[in-house]
Amino acid sequence: MNRDRRKVVAAIFADVAKYSLTAGVVGAIISGQIFLPSLLALGLIACIVGLLAYFVTPKDKNEKDREK
């Protein structure tokens, strides 16, 4: 049960990273103005949320057995 919750949370984090980065890039293209600090901040946020998604995702049971 806890494993399923972690999978859902990881999927949410991955989607947040993907959609925020997409919205920032598309917004910069549509506006015609690219602000480097904004893109850097957006990239940093996407990386942090992506890393959270990676670490929140539970490992497969086979991977846990191999680590022991």
PLY file of the C-alpha trace (Angstrom):
ply
format ascii 1.0
element vertex 68
property float x
property float y
property float z
element edge 67
property int vertex1
property int vertex2
end_header
0.00 0.00 0.00
2.78 2.44 0.90
4.63 1.37 -2.25
1.64 2.34 -4.39
1.47 5.75 -2.76
5.15 6.34 -3.44
4.63 5.44 -7.10
1.81 7.97 -7.40
3.83 10.71 -5.67
6.82 9.99 -7.91
4.61 10.23 -11.00
3.27 13.56 -9.77
6.80 14.91 -9.20
7.88 13.74 -12.66
4.85 15.39 -14.27
5.46 18.65 -12.40
9.06 18.73 -13.63
8.06 17.93 -17.19
5.16 20.36 -17.43
6.88 23.28 -15.68
9.87 23.01 -17.99
7.61 22.76 -21.04
5.52 25.75 -19.96
8.63 27.85 -19.36
10.19 27.07 -22.73
6.94 27.53 -24.66
6.25 30.78 -22.79
9.69 32.10 -23.67
9.20 31.21 -27.34
5.73 32.75 -27.55
6.72 35.95 -25.76
9.82 36.32 -27.88
11.82 37.25 -24.80
14.14 34.79 -23.17
15.32 35.80 -19.72
18.34 33.77 -18.71
17.71 33.98 -14.94
14.14 32.75 -15.40
15.22 29.84 -17.55
18.00 28.94 -15.12
15.58 29.01 -12.19
13.07 26.93 -14.11
15.73 24.41 -15.07
16.94 24.19 -11.48
13.41 23.61 -10.19
12.79 20.95 -12.84
16.04 19.19 -11.89
15.23 19.24 -8.19
11.72 17.93 -8.71
13.03 15.31 -11.14
15.55 14.14 -8.55
12.79 13.96 -5.95
10.79 11.79 -8.33
13.78 9.51 -8.78
14.38 9.04 -5.07
10.70 8.73 -4.14
10.09 5.97 -6.68
10.27 2.62 -4.88
12.78 0.09 -6.12
11.67 -3.18 -7.65
11.78 -6.13 -5.33
14.44 -7.76 -7.54
16.71 -4.71 -7.15
16.42 -4.87 -3.37
17.46 -8.53 -3.40
20.50 -7.79 -5.60
21.75 -5.09 -3.22
21.95 -7.48 -0.26
0 1
1 2
2 3
3 4
4 5
5 6
6 7
7 8
8 9
9 10
10 11
11 12
12 13
13 14
14 15
15 16
16 17
17 18
18 19
19 20
20 21
21 22
22 23
23 24
24 25
25 26
26 27
27 28
28 29
29 30
30 31
31 32
32 33
33 34
34 35
35 36
36 37
37 38
38 39
39 40
40 41
41 42
42 43
43 44
44 45
45 46
46 47
47 48
48 49
49 50
50 51
51 52
52 53
53 54
54 55
55 56
56 57
57 58
58 59
59 60
60 61
61 62
62 63
63 64
64 65
65 66
66 67
